[in-house]
Amino acid sequence: MSKLKVSVGGSIEQQAARRFIDAWHRAERGERFQERHLAFESWEALVRVLTAKRMELLHYVRRHKVTSVRALAKALKRDYSNVHSDVQILKAAGLLDAGEKGVRADYEAIETRIAI
């Protein structure tokens, strides 16, 4: 199962350094892996991006082939301009891919680490 790892809060530089060292050790052991990491500076920043409607959108995109934003809006029974805006925000955050091949979420789970 492919995962998208999301970190919230804490030092982004320390997290990146820790991930680099971990990847280095895994590569030395001959492990093959591919990971995606996103970092949000705070809980507030994360929840501004991952609203309930956007989570519904991600869930749908993960389970269906979506050829366009218009088709996605129709399938979700939502206004096109709102879905278009949501897709742009999720794309900018690194949570969606959207282009000539359609709209995709190439992961099955979002694994979140929240610093307190």
C-alpha positions in Angstrom: 0.0 0.0 0.0 1.4 3.4 -1.0 1.4 6.0 1.7 1.7 9.8 1.8 3.4 10.9 4.9 2.4 14.2 6.4 4.1 16.0 9.2 2.5 18.8 11.2 4.5 21.2 13.4 8.0 20.7 14.7 11.1 21.6 12.8 10.8 20.9 9.1 14.6 21.0 8.7 15.0 18.3 11.4 12.3 16.2 9.9 13.9 16.4 6.5 17.3 15.5 7.9 15.9 12.5 9.8 14.1 11.3 6.6 17.3 11.7 4.6 19.4 9.7 7.1 16.7 7.0 7.3 16.6 6.8 3.4 20.4 6.6 3.3 20.4 3.6 5.8 17.6 1.8 3.9 19.5 2.3 0.6 22.7 0.9 2.2 20.7 -2.2 3.2 19.6 -2.6 -0.4 15.9 -1.7 0.3 13.9 -0.3 -2.6 11.4 2.3 -1.6 9.5 5.3 -2.7 8.0 7.8 -0.3 6.2 11.1 -0.5 6.4 13.5 2.4 4.5 16.7 3.0 5.0 19.1 5.9 2.6 21.7 7.3 3.8 24.2 9.8 0.8 23.9 12.1 -2.5 22.0 12.7 -4.3 25.1 11.5 -2.4 25.0 8.2 -3.3 21.4 7.7 -7.0 21.8 8.5 -7.3 24.8 6.1 -6.2 22.4 3.3 -7.9 19.1 4.4 -11.5 20.2 4.8 -14.3 17.6 4.9 -15.3 18.3 1.3 -11.7 18.0 0.1 -11.3 14.7 2.0 -14.4 13.5 0.2 -12.9 14.6 -3.1 -9.6 12.7 -2.3 -11.5 9.6 -1.4 -13.5 9.7 -4.6 -10.4 10.4 -6.8 -8.5 7.5 -5.2 -11.2 5.0 -6.1 -12.3 6.2 -9.5 -10.7 7.2 -12.8 -11.3 10.9 -13.1 -10.8 12.4 -16.5 -11.4 16.1 -15.7 -12.4 18.5 -13.0 -15.7 18.9 -14.7 -16.4 15.2 -14.5 -15.3 15.2 -10.9 -17.7 18.0 -10.0 -20.5 16.1 -11.8 -19.7 12.9 -10.0 -19.6 14.6 -6.6 -22.8 16.6 -7.4 -20.9 19.8 -6.5 -20.5 23.2 -8.2 -17.7 23.2 -10.8 -16.0 26.3 -9.5 -15.8 25.0 -5.9 -14.4 21.7 -7.1 -11.9 23.4 -9.3 -10.8 25.6 -6.4 -10.5 22.5 -4.2 -8.4 20.7 -6.8 -6.1 23.6 -7.2 -5.6 23.9 -3.4 -5.0 20.1 -3.1 -2.6 20.2 -6.1 -0.6 23.1 -4.6 -0.3 21.2 -1.3 1.0 18.1 -3.1 -2.1 16.0 -2.3 -3.4 15.7 -5.9 -2.0 15.4 -9.4 -4.0 17.0 -12.1 -3.1 17.4 -15.7 -3.7 15.9 -19.2 -4.1 12.4 -17.7 -6.9 13.6 -15.4 -7.1 14.0 -11.6 -5.2 11.4 -9.5 -4.3 10.7 -5.9 -1.5 8.1 -6.3 -1.5 6.9 -2.7 -3.9 4.8 -0.6 -3.4 6.3 2.8 -2.3 9.5 4.5 0.0 8.8 7.4 0.1 11.8 9.7 2.6 12.7 12.5 1.6 15.7 14.6 4.1 17.3 16.9 2.7 18.7 20.1 
